[in-house]
Amino acid sequence: MDLQGLARGGVTESWMAGRGTQVTVRRTRVQDGAGLRAMVDALSRESRYYRFLTGGRVIDEIVAGLAAPGDGGVALVVVAPDEAGGQTIVASAEYVVSGQIAEFAVVVADAWQGQGLGRRLIARLCELARAAGLHGLRGDVLSENRRMLAILKGLGFASRRNPQDSYLHEVTLALAQPARSAQRLPADWFSAR
Ligand SMILES: CC(C)(COP(=O)(O)OP(=O)(O)OC[C@H]1O[C@@H](n2cnc3c(N)ncnc32)[C@H](O)[C@@H]1OP(=O)(O)O)[C@@H](O)C(=O)NCCC(=O)NCCS
């Protein structure tokens, strides 16, 4: 895969997902708004809650943000062929930049979960953030979201219960360290961003 190409938006990466369908990851485009809305609206209540902390309708500004990660940010989607010969968005991941730190989140459509899409998207975000010279990635994960926490542990993230909110785990990855290092960040890392 050409990471620089993916960063610029020109290059995509395709592979065979777990159930034998060819899927493609690419940069999110402004025109993806309707596709992202459709994916978010079709999420199960649990997936919506895990990603957006609501079981209800996700507001338009939040969905628009999935395609507009701001200066220095990166947004990726995974698309799969649909029955009409088009492409459907089946996963979305992005990071927004705050100082030298990237704050990330990811969601995979329910029918596509457990096929490696989430892990691959997070790995790509880590690579892109590292290539951009960012110092670290952080995120908030609901403490009950064992799948997400297991994936992040496998990718080298450290996690701890958020001191301000026991329902959340704060997950961090120091990008200055080798890719799979599980080095814990200093306690004041949060405030030093
Ligand atoms: C969490 C999420 C992004 C993961 O993406 P995914 O494509 O489903 O996950 P993957 O297929 O890449 O990886 C699944 C891994 O989790 C593991 N796993 C699955 N269920 C698990 C569980 N209950 N506990 C621990 N590990 C679990 C699997 O064993 C697999 O690991 P393996 O590849 O080593 O076998 C996706 O499930 C999702 O969108 N969930 C709802 C929204 C969400 O939670 N977003 C994160 C918000 S911070």
PDBQT file of the ligand as one rigid body, heavy atoms in Angstrom, charges set to zero:
ROOT
HETATM    1  C1  LIG A 201     -15.267  -1.833  17.468  1.00  0.00    +0.000 C 
HETATM    2  C2  LIG A 201     -15.250  -1.945  15.950  1.00  0.00    +0.000 C 
HETATM    3  C3  LIG A 201     -14.758  -0.641  15.348  1.00  0.00    +0.000 C 
HETATM    4  C4  LIG A 201     -14.248  -3.074  15.590  1.00  0.00    +0.000 C 
HETATM    5  O1  LIG A 201     -14.249  -3.240  14.222  1.00  0.00    +0.000 OA
HETATM    6  P1  LIG A 201     -14.469  -4.698  13.589  1.00  0.00    +0.000 P 
HETATM    7  O2  LIG A 201     -14.258  -4.579  12.144  1.00  0.00    +0.000 OA
HETATM    8  O3  LIG A 201     -15.780  -5.211  14.069  1.00  0.00    +0.000 OA
HETATM    9  O4  LIG A 201     -13.326  -5.536  14.317  1.00  0.00    +0.000 OA
HETATM   10  P2  LIG A 201     -12.223  -6.441  13.626  1.00  0.00    +0.000 P 
HETATM   11  O5  LIG A 201     -12.895  -7.484  12.812  1.00  0.00    +0.000 OA
HETATM   12  O6  LIG A 201     -11.215  -5.577  12.964  1.00  0.00    +0.000 OA
HETATM   13  O7  LIG A 201     -11.525  -7.091  14.907  1.00  0.00    +0.000 OA
HETATM   14  C5  LIG A 201     -12.288  -7.918  15.749  1.00  0.00    +0.000 C 
HETATM   15  C6  LIG A 201     -11.364  -8.424  16.826  1.00  0.00    +0.000 C 
HETATM   16  O8  LIG A 201     -12.015  -8.228  18.076  1.00  0.00    +0.000 OA
HETATM   17  C7  LIG A 201     -12.034  -9.465  18.762  1.00  0.00    +0.000 C 
HETATM   18  N1  LIG A 201     -13.277  -9.482  19.504  1.00  0.00    +0.000 N 
HETATM   19  C8  LIG A 201     -14.495  -9.618  18.999  1.00  0.00    +0.000 A 
HETATM   20  N2  LIG A 201     -15.417  -9.561  19.986  1.00  0.00    +0.000 NA
HETATM   21  C9  LIG A 201     -14.730  -9.390  21.132  1.00  0.00    +0.000 A 
HETATM   22  C10 LIG A 201     -15.085  -9.241  22.492  1.00  0.00    +0.000 A 
HETATM   23  N3  LIG A 201     -16.371  -9.266  22.894  1.00  0.00    +0.000 N 
HETATM   24  N4  LIG A 201     -14.099  -9.075  23.402  1.00  0.00    +0.000 NA
HETATM   25  C11 LIG A 201     -12.813  -9.039  23.027  1.00  0.00    +0.000 A 
HETATM   26  N5  LIG A 201     -12.410  -9.161  21.747  1.00  0.00    +0.000 NA
HETATM   27  C12 LIG A 201     -13.355  -9.331  20.815  1.00  0.00    +0.000 A 
HETATM   28  C13 LIG A 201     -11.986 -10.530  17.731  1.00  0.00    +0.000 C 
HETATM   29  O9  LIG A 201     -11.428 -11.690  18.273  1.00  0.00    +0.000 OA
HETATM   30  C14 LIG A 201     -11.103  -9.889  16.667  1.00  0.00    +0.000 C 
HETATM   31  O10 LIG A 201      -9.773 -10.138  16.982  1.00  0.00    +0.000 OA
HETATM   32  P3  LIG A 201      -8.899 -11.068  16.005  1.00  0.00    +0.000 P 
HETATM   33  O11 LIG A 201      -8.877 -10.375  14.692  1.00  0.00    +0.000 OA
HETATM   34  O12 LIG A 201      -7.576 -11.132  16.674  1.00  0.00    +0.000 OA
HETATM   35  O13 LIG A 201      -9.630 -12.357  15.955  1.00  0.00    +0.000 OA
HETATM   36  C15 LIG A 201     -16.640  -2.330  15.380  1.00  0.00    +0.000 C 
HETATM   37  O14 LIG A 201     -17.059  -3.535  15.936  1.00  0.00    +0.000 OA
HETATM   38  C16 LIG A 201     -17.675  -1.239  15.614  1.00  0.00    +0.000 C 
HETATM   39  O15 LIG A 201     -17.848  -0.357  14.791  1.00  0.00    +0.000 OA
HETATM   40  N6  LIG A 201     -18.393  -1.304  16.758  1.00  0.00    +0.000 N 
HETATM   41  C17 LIG A 201     -19.429  -0.310  17.063  1.00  0.00    +0.000 C 
HETATM   42  C18 LIG A 201     -18.867   1.096  17.188  1.00  0.00    +0.000 C 
HETATM   43  C19 LIG A 201     -17.671   1.161  18.085  1.00  0.00    +0.000 C 
HETATM   44  O16 LIG A 201     -17.576   0.469  19.092  1.00  0.00    +0.000 OA
HETATM   45  N7  LIG A 201     -16.724   2.046  17.724  1.00  0.00    +0.000 N 
HETATM   46  C20 LIG A 201     -15.588   2.354  18.543  1.00  0.00    +0.000 C 
HETATM   47  C21 LIG A 201     -15.888   3.608  19.310  1.00  0.00    +0.000 C 
HETATM   48  S1  LIG A 201     -14.469   4.219  20.175  1.00  0.00    +0.000 SA
ENDROOT
TORSDOF 0
